[in-house]
Amino acid sequence: MKLKIIISLLTVSLLGCNYSKNVSLLLSGSVDRKDFVQEIPFEYRKGLIVVKAAINNDTTLREFIFDTGAFNSKIEKHLAEQHGLETVATKENSTAQGNTKFIDVVQIDSLIIGETVFRKIGAGKVEYSENSASPCIAEHGIIGANLIKLVNWKIDYQNKKIYFSDLPFETGEGSIVIGFDRPVFSATPKIDISLENKTVSGVLFDTGFNGGLILPRNVSSSFASNSNVYIDQSTTGIYGSNIDTLIEKKLSLDLDKVSAKIQVEFSSLGKGLIGNEVLEHFEVIIDNQDNEILLKQITDIDIGKSHEMIPGILNDSLWVVNRIQLNSNTDLKLGDTLSTINGYHPKELFSSHCDYFMRIGEIIANDTSNLTFTRAK
């Protein structure tokens, strides 16, 4: 009995020590400049913001997804090991796809964006799953909210530029002001939105999501509207994909002075995110001093109906159905294998997983109900 008690106390002590180390990592970040404004360009890949940064004394610029929805930053495992970054703690890490892993957490001594040096940034060492699309976008990791919280940000989607500063950004007349809630140790911002004149709370303001608006499925019954239902496994995060049932409805989104009828998805995985398919129509300011998001509309919001079917690649010779609309004009089911689409095997169109991910839109750009396919024997 004494042995069991001692082991239990030791376990509690180790868990407490690990928690304290994680808290210390999240609190340790800082910026080396005062009274500054930094401007950097970004690339917009598949609806995600990619920025370049240097690690420690490395002169090579690395690519990271700028992700307000990521609780802490991530660095690709081999890059972390290349820089000799030692594990300080471990952490449970979950994605919007409902996948969870325990990861090692390191501390980056300096992460340089433009001419600005961020110090002592905690970052999880990420090992991408085989079917993850994240390294196709930016292979080296994620700039997460534990760094983002240190300064204020302005995102100019139209000109593909980001500005950040320790000073507040001035806003033009008529800007929308939305207060946000945030966790104690990070800055993943959650906002309230109005949908069909009903308030939906706790929606993550997520630049790491290239979709529009997705809400938990249990909210769907609050909105009477015609709907389409999809079974989906096409959306991936850093740890791959998961099967989701999506209900899609066309509803009126109101962001203060801005109103738009858009396709809204309701997910059985319980996620609530507003992403770049909405945000890219605004100039976005994230004020981490006053916990406010300011939006200045630039273009009209337009989010169309989802594709009835999205094919994935099983191997060089076989396609697999990764997304299908229920009650569509086809008898296909999720996971069905196809030999050809429009007469082509996968290897005849795509040279790699990333080539597929970046160019699959060329196949499904038009109505996918017009695709011709042969079933695998």
N, C-alpha and C positions, 0 to 999 in steps of 0.2 A: 504493500500500500504506500509506504514512504517513497519507494522508487517511482511509482506512478505519479505521486504528487510532485516529486522533484522534476520529473520529465515534463509534466504539465506546466509547471512554473517556468521551466527553461523555454518551452515553446512559446508561452505568453511573452516572456522577456524578448525572445528573438523577433517575434511578430511586432512587438512594440518598438524595438530598435529599427526594424525595417521601415515601419510607418514614419518614425521620426526622421529617418534619412530621406524618405520621399518628400516629406514636408519641407525639410531643409533645402532640397534640390529645387523645389517649386518656388521657394522664397528667395533664393540666392541670386537671381538674375539682376543685371544692372546694365546701364548704358554709359559709355565713356565720354559723352558729349553733353553740353549744356547750351540752351537757347539756339537750337539748330533746326533746320528743315532739310531733310534728305529727299532727293528725287531719284527714283530708279525705274528703268523699263521692266516690263514683264512680258512673257509670252503667254498667249491664251490657247491652251491645247485641250481640245475636246471639252470646252466649257470650264476649264480649271486654270487658275492663276499659277504660273511657274516663275519663281524668282531665283536669282543666282546669289550664292554666298560662298565665302571661303572659310575653311575650318582651321583654327589655330594658325600655324605658320605656313600652311599650304598656299601656294600661289595659284593653284588651279581652282577655278570657280566651279562649284557644284550646283546641281539643280534640285530645288525643293518646291513642293506644293504649298502655297500659302493658304492655311486652313484654320479659320476661326473656330471651327467646330471640333478641333483636336485639343483635348485637355492639356496634353504636353507635346513637345516636339519629338520628332523621330529622326534617327540617323541609320542608314543602311548598315547592317552588321559588319560586312567586310570593310567598309570605309571606317567604321569605328575602330576596328581592330588594326587597320593600317595606321591609324593615328595613335595607337596604344591607349585608347580610352578604356580605363578599368571600370568594372562594374561596381557601383556604389550601393545599389539597392535593387530590389525586384518589385514588379508592379503588375496588377491585373489590368489588361487592356482590352476594351471591347470596341467593336465597330458598329456602324449603322446597319450592317448586314446581320447582326446578332451573333457574330463570331467573337470568341473570347480566348485570349492566351495570356500566360504569364511571361513577361519580358524582363530582360536586364535593363537597368537604367544607368546611364553614364552622365558625367558632367563635361560639357565642352568648355574649355577655358576661354576661347574667344570665337565668336561667330560674326564674320564681317559682311555686312550688307551695304553696298556702295562704299562710302568712306566711313561708315559708322560701325563701331565695335560694340557688340553685345557680349557681356562677360558672364561666366559661370552659368551656362544654360543647361538645365537638365534635359536629357533626351533619351527616349527608349531605343534600344537596339532592335531594329525591325528585320525580320526574315520574311520576305514576301512569299505568299503561297504561289504555287506553280501557275494558277490561273488568275492571279491578281493583275489588274490593269494598271495599278499605281506606278510600278517602275517603267511602264511604257510612257507615262506622262512625265515623271521626274524620278530618276532612279535612285537619288541619294537620300531622300527622306521628306520630312514635313516640317515646315515652320508652324508651330502650334501656339496655342493661346498663352502658354506660360512665357513665351517671348513677346507675343503680340501685346500683352497687357502692359508692357513697360513703357510704351509710347502711344501717341495718337496716330491714326492712319487716315489717309484719303486715297480712295481707289478710283481712278479714271479709266473705266472700261473702254471708252471710245478711243482714247489715245494710247491705251496699254501702258499706263504709267501709275506707279504708286508713290505717294509722298508719306513720309512719317516724321514726327517731330515730338519733342518734349513740351511743346507749346500747343495750345488749342488752335484748330483751323477755323478761319472765318468762313461763314456760310452765307450764301446768297439769299436774297429775299424769296420767300415762298417755299423754303426747304421744309421737309417733313421731319419732325423731331420725335424719336421713339426711345423711351427709356428702356434699359435692359437690366435684368438680374444676372448675377454671375456667381460662380462658386468662390469660396473664400481664397483658395490657393491658385486659381487660374482666372481666365477671363472668357470662357465660352459663353457668349451672350445669348440669353433667352428673352424673347419678346412676346408681346400679345399682338394678335392680328384680329381683324374683323372679317368674317366670312359670312356672306348673306345676312349682314347686320347682327351676327352673333360673335361674341368674343371667344377666341381660342387662345388659351394661355400656354406659356412654356414652349414656344416654338424656337428651335435653335437657329440662330442667324449664322448660316454655314457656307463660307466661301469654299469649303472643301467638298461641296455637293454640287454637281453640274446639272442637276434637275431643277424643277421649279418649286412646287409646294407639295410636300407629302406629310400626311398626318396619321395618327394611330387609327386603326380600323374601327375601334369602338366609338370614335367621334362621328363616323359616317352616317349613322342613323339620325343624327340631328339635322341633316340636310336632305330635303325631299327633292330629288332630281333624277332624270334618267341616268343610268349608269352602265359602264362596261366593266367586266371582271376579267382579270388576267392572272394566270399562274406564271410566275417569273423566277428565273434563276440567272438572269443576264447581268444583273448589277453586282459589281465586285468592289471589295475594299482591299486593304493590305493583306487580309487573311482569306481572301477569296470570296465566294458567293454563298448564298443561302436561298432556300425555296421560300418565296413570298407569295401571298395572295393579295392582289391589288384591286381595289374598287376605284374606278375613275368616274368623276362627276364634273360637269362644267358649272362653276360657281363664281359668284362675284366676290373678288378680293378687294378690300378697302384698306388702303394705307393712308389714313388721314385724308388729304385732298385728292389722292389718286385712287381711281377705281378701274378695275378691269375684270372682264369675264375670262377665266382661265380654266384649263383642265387641272383638277386637283386629284391627287392619288391618296388613297387611304390604305395603310400597310398593316398586314397581320403581324409584322415584326415590331410594331408599336412605336416606330420612329416619328418624330415631328420636326421637319427641317424646312427652311426656306433657303433656296440655293441660287446659283448664278443665273439660271434661266429667267429668274425674276430680277435679281440684283443688277445684272448687266445693263438694264435699261435706266440705271440711275448713276449719278456720281455719289459715292458712298463715303461718308466720314464716320469713323469709329472713335469716339471720345472716351478714352478709358479713365479720364479724371472725373468726369461728371456722369459716367455710365449712360451715355446717350449715343444713339445712332442717328445720323442726319442723312436724309436722302433728297437729292435734287433730281427730278425726272428729266431725262434727256430724250428718250424715245418711248413709244407705246409698248406696253407689255403684250406679248402674243405667244401663247403656249398652246400648241395644237394637240390633237388626239394622238395617243400612243400607237405604235405599230402593232398590228394584229399578231405578227409572228416575228421573232428574232432568232436566227440560226446561230449556233456556236459550232466550234470545230472539235470533233471527237478525236480524229487523227487525220493523216494526210488524205485519206480516201473517204472519210465519213463525216457528215454534218450531224449535229444533234439539235433538237428543238429546245432553246433556252427560254423562250417566252411564247405564250400562246393565249389568245383571247378565247374565253369560254363562249360557246354558242356562236362561233364564227362560221364561215362558209367552208371550213375544212374539218376533217376528223382527226387532225393531228393532236397529239398530247405531249405534255412536257416530257422530255427524255427520249422521244421517238428519234430513231436514226434515219438519215436520208443519204442516199448515194450521191445524187447530184442536185444542184439548184441552178435553174436556167441552163442545164447541160454541163455544169462544171463541178469537178471535185474540188475540195478545199485547196489542195496543193497547186491547182492550176490558177488560183487567184491570189493566194497569200503565201508569203515566204516564211512567216513566223507568227507566233501568238500576237506580238505587238503590231505587226503589219496588219493582221486581221482586225485588231481592236481599233487601230487608227483609220481603217478604210472600210469597215463593214457598212458604214453609212452609205457608201456608193451602191450597195446592193439593195438596202432597204429604204433608200431615199424616197422612192415612189411607193405607192400602195402595195404592201406586201401580199395582199390577196391576189396580185397578178403574178406572183412568182410561180414558176413551174418546177416541180421536183419529182424525183423518183425515190421510192422507199428502198431502204437497204434490205437485201434478201437475208 
